[in-house]
Amino acid sequence: MNNPATSQWRGLIWMTIAVMSIPASDAIAKLLGQNLSVGQIATSRFVIQCLLLLPLWLWWRHQGVWLQGLKRRDWWLGSLIAISILFLFWGLMHLPLANNIAIFFVEPLILVLFSKIFLGETVTTKRWVAVTVGLVGALIVIRPNIEAYGWATLLPLISATAYAGYLTLTRAFSNAPDPENWPEAANGLQKSVRLQLMISLTAAGLMLLFMSVGQNASLTLTEVNWPTLTQWGLLGLLGLLAAFAHVLIALAFTHANASVLAPLQYLEILGAVFFGWWLFQEWPDLLTFVGAAVIIGSGLYIALEKPHRDVIED
């Protein structure tokens, strides 16, 4: 049994690595969106993620580790992540990369609220302050407003709400007890890979259904164009980054509470600003760096908080 502080720090480390890799996948999706439809990109992301994780799942099962197949809860998680990714990528087609991510960052506030209401987690004043200050920092960086971007502003907001629901359910399911008749319990990494495989399998199925219905209705959102060799490479990298990040996120939630991990998501804005400048010539101004400092400060503030009784022990 590890001490609560050690467990919490593990969760913080896994979450930090994951969120720093996510802006790269968003940048790839935005690049691909210049030639491929949003639905095609999102569907490819989930299909490729399945293909990458399936061999690991099969190998562990071959080694005698009991890893369950698709369960009802995976359908809920798959549905929420499919909605979140679809609307996030859709927003990327209309908004600058960093603006889209900044608007998305109402999500940690929603996540802390959901963790309090649905999970019964202890949300301390420090956590509320850190999340709120982090949100202020994100708004300083981009200063998004609906008058500037119109209806497209709603796309990352919808994505944020779905993703907060996804993370809340991930947290709720991450420490469910193993059945007593399991021949060998899976470790945290194996459970996280299984969870992400089943979620991506569900999401891929739902996206393929959406694409089929959308093409019959002639929706531009679901147009299909055969990718070039370069685009296939980018789609493969997108799926790899998604699998990597979301396995780590699931692993992080086995070690720390949702309200503890929430502020670290603001680190994504740093990556979004970088890729926005590098790939799309969106040059940051002085306020961007001020906001970034506020975001980093809020993450460190919550990371140094002493763990409470509700922090997971493993």
Secondary structure, 3 states (H helix, E strand, C coil): CCCHHHHHHHHHHHHHHHHHHHHHHHHHHHHHCCCCCHHHHHHHHHHHHHHHHHHHHHHHHHCCCCCCCCCHHHHHHHHHHHHHHHHHHHHHCCCCHHHHHHHHCCHHHHHHHHHHHHHCCCCCHHHHHHHHHHHHHHHHHHCCCHHHHHHHHHHHHHHHHHHHHHHHHHHHHHCCCCCCCCCCCCCHHHHHHHHHHHHHHHHHHHHHHHHHHHHHCCCHHHCCCCCCHHHHHHHHHHHHHHHHHHHHHHHHCCCCCHHHHHHHHHHHHHHHHHHHHHHHCCCCCHHHHHHHHHHHHHHHHHHCCCCCCCCCCC
